[in-house]
Amino acid sequence: MSVFGRIGCRRGYLVIAWLVAPLVAAADPGNGQLRLAPTDIAALAKGGAGAGTSGVAGIRTTVLFGNPEAAGPYTIALRVPPHTTIAAHTHRDSRTAVVVSGTWWFGYGPANTSDRLKALPPGSFYTEPGGQAHFARTGDESAVVYITGIGPTDTHYLDAAADPRRP
């Protein structure tokens, strides 16, 4: 069954519009054009924990477009090392994501448990609905995930003791 069959044609078109709108908006504000080859992305600045990221040590974040801390569309790339675990958390904004490389183990719910994880290989797509708890892991390989949302975004851990950003 197609995605449209599962979620309804009208909703399917809304999902596509929601996905495409940030990409259209992700164009250069001056002329509406933006093209980034992998080498261009590799040359962009990388940082640790920023708005909308887990704050887990070792994860590198690259802002591909926009500003996750400001109102408007943004896209970030997460580079997650092997054997990384991200505890259950939420974001205020709804986000969509594509797994670019590696296997990303992703799940929904209040705790990062193996029975709730699904292996998402390269080319996989998933959502992070605003206010809904989710979590992730990597296995023996690193993973790269592109996440798009409408900011400002944030990250709130369900268990404050699991928040790697706490003092």
C-alpha positions in Angstrom: 0.0 0.0 0.0 1.3 3.4 -0.9 1.9 6.2 1.7 -1.1 8.0 0.3 -3.2 4.9 0.8 -2.2 4.7 4.5 -2.5 8.4 5.4 -5.1 9.5 2.8 -4.5 11.3 -0.4 -5.3 14.8 1.0 -2.9 14.3 3.9 -0.3 12.8 1.6 -0.3 16.0 -0.4 0.0 18.0 2.7 3.0 15.9 3.8 4.6 16.5 0.5 3.9 20.2 0.6 5.3 20.4 4.1 8.4 18.6 3.0 8.9 20.6 -0.1 8.2 24.1 1.4 11.4 24.2 3.5 13.4 23.0 0.5 12.0 25.8 -1.6 12.6 28.2 1.3 16.0 26.8 1.7 17.1 28.7 -1.3 19.5 31.7 -1.1 17.3 34.6 0.0 18.8 36.8 -2.7 17.8 34.8 -5.8 16.0 31.7 -4.7 18.8 29.3 -5.5 20.9 27.0 -3.4 23.0 24.0 -4.4 25.2 22.0 -2.0 27.3 19.1 -3.2 28.8 16.8 -0.6 32.1 18.6 -0.8 30.2 21.9 -0.1 28.5 20.4 2.9 31.8 19.0 4.2 33.3 22.5 4.0 30.5 24.1 6.2 31.3 24.8 9.8 30.5 22.0 12.2 29.7 22.3 15.9 28.6 20.3 18.9 25.3 20.7 20.5 23.1 23.5 19.1 19.4 24.3 19.1 17.4 21.2 18.4 20.2 18.7 18.9 20.6 16.1 21.6 23.8 17.6 23.2 25.4 14.1 23.3 29.2 14.3 23.2 30.7 13.3 19.9 27.7 14.3 17.7 28.7 16.9 15.1 26.0 19.3 13.8 26.1 21.3 10.6 23.5 23.9 9.9 22.7 23.5 6.2 20.1 26.2 6.0 18.4 28.7 8.3 18.8 29.1 12.0 17.3 26.5 14.3 17.1 29.1 17.1 15.1 31.6 15.0 11.6 31.6 13.4 11.6 30.0 10.0 12.7 26.9 8.2 16.0 25.2 9.0 17.9 22.0 8.0 20.6 20.5 10.1 22.9 17.6 9.5 23.8 15.3 12.4 26.9 13.2 12.2 26.5 10.6 14.9 29.5 8.3 15.9 29.1 4.5 16.4 27.7 3.3 19.7 25.9 6.5 20.6 22.6 6.5 22.6 20.2 9.4 22.7 17.7 9.3 25.6 14.0 10.1 25.1 13.3 13.7 24.4 11.0 16.1 22.6 11.2 19.2 20.4 8.6 22.0 20.3 8.5 21.9 16.5 7.5 19.1 14.2 10.5 17.8 12.1 11.1 15.5 9.3 14.4 13.6 8.7 16.2 11.5 6.1 19.0 9.0 6.9 21.8 9.8 4.6 24.3 7.2 5.7 24.8 4.4 8.2 22.0 2.7 10.1 20.0 5.0 12.5 18.0 3.1 15.1 15.0 5.3 15.9 12.0 4.9 18.2 9.0 6.7 19.8 8.1 6.7 23.4 9.2 7.6 26.9 12.3 5.4 27.1 15.0 4.3 24.7 14.3 0.5 24.7 15.3 -2.0 22.1 11.8 -3.2 21.5 10.7 0.2 20.3 13.7 0.8 17.9 13.5 0.4 14.2 16.6 0.1 12.0 16.5 2.9 9.4 19.1 2.4 6.6 20.3 5.1 4.2 17.4 6.6 2.3 14.9 6.1 5.2 12.5 8.9 6.2 10.9 9.5 9.5 9.1 12.2 11.5 9.6 13.8 14.9 6.1 15.2 15.7 6.3 18.3 18.0 6.0 17.4 21.7 6.2 13.6 21.1 9.0 11.7 22.8 11.5 9.9 20.6 15.0 8.5 20.9 17.8 7.0 18.8 20.9 4.9 18.8 23.7 3.9 16.4 25.3 0.5 16.3 28.8 -0.4 15.0 28.7 2.3 12.3 28.2 6.0 12.4 25.1 7.6 10.9 24.4 10.9 9.1 20.8 12.3 9.4 19.4 15.5 7.8 16.6 17.0 9.9 14.3 19.8 8.7 11.9 21.8 10.8 10.4 25.3 11.3 12.1 27.1 14.2 12.7 28.0 16.7 13.4 24.5 18.0 14.6 23.1 21.3 15.3 19.8 23.0 13.7 18.7 26.3 14.7 15.4 27.9 11.9 13.4 29.6 14.4 12.5 32.4 16.4 15.6 33.3 19.2 13.3 34.6 19.6 11.9 31.1 20.2 15.4 29.6 23.9 15.5 28.6 23.8 19.3 28.6 23.1 19.6 32.4 25.7 21.1 34.6 
